[in-house]
């Protein structure tokens, strides 16, 4: 008997159709083993705020988004790289959702979104800023998570962020996913830039860039890891086809690239770059360790809006000449270990 022939389109759609018929058990996320953020105790040397991206199919975003960066061990790997340089670390992970706490249908535990991140940063400022030994803050975002972290830096211009790490930041479906929740539950104060506009084009020097690609003056250094810019995926994690990948360069608000280091994965797809064993994360971990090697516990009070000058080299405002004190450019990399010299010591 002759075997029936199926068109290529049917073959490509079959896995998705089968997934729709499957009974999918709720995901039970693993929590990070690194000490969780505790603003009621003494401050650590470093706090990591990590925001995961849009949930993968089959799911309904942002309802079913979840904190997979903690569950995959990515947050712990980053914390370990910093702790290996003799610094204490606390972490907090968030999902791609505008709400404070929400209850995904396909995740077994409640998840915390951007409003919770905003609240946690407010508490960190209230409890630890303005005192000796206040922590450095590291931002980690993947996919939509990078949009949230760039917006957080944008609306907190007098908070110094020691390091911002972007894993394939993507704007696809941003307004579609978050428009309704942000309209019903605004997360920004009157007069602040709006989160719903975080993917809009904004002026940078003589050009323009999307908000997710702008590194604001209060961010000392930015590591940008992007997925393979071709359909095939050969690394661990992710999908067979790399249907999303970031192409946009990151720029300072004055159009410069000071303190911005890009990396293009040769193997991983959009999802794969977020795993701790990916070539992108191996580069991130190596560079983070080099940067953290220059950090020491702070002895002076952190800046307030009335005294931005004390930001110093850790997060100096970008100058009109295009140069930022304490920040340096770096050439793009593809694969292999990172070799640039460490940043100047704050």
Buried (B, 14 or more C-beta within 10 A) or exposed (E): EEEEEEEEEEEEEEEEEEEEEEEEEEBEBEBBEBBEBEBEEEBBBBBBBBBBBBBBEEBEBBBBBBBBBBBBBBBBBBBBBBBBBEBBBBBBBBBBBBBBEBEBEBBEEEBBBBBBBBEBBEEBBEBBBEEEBBBBBBBBBBBBBBBBBBBBBBBBBBBBBBBBBBBBBBBEEBBEBBEEBBEEEBBBEEEBBEBBBBBBEBEBBEEBBBBBBBBBBBBBBBBBBBBBEEEEBBBEBBBEEBEBBBEBEBBBBBBBBBBBBBBBBBBBBBBBBBBBBBBBBBBBBBBBBBBBBEBEBBEEBBBEEEEBEEBBBBBBBBEEEEBBBBBBEBEEBEEEEBEBEEBEEB
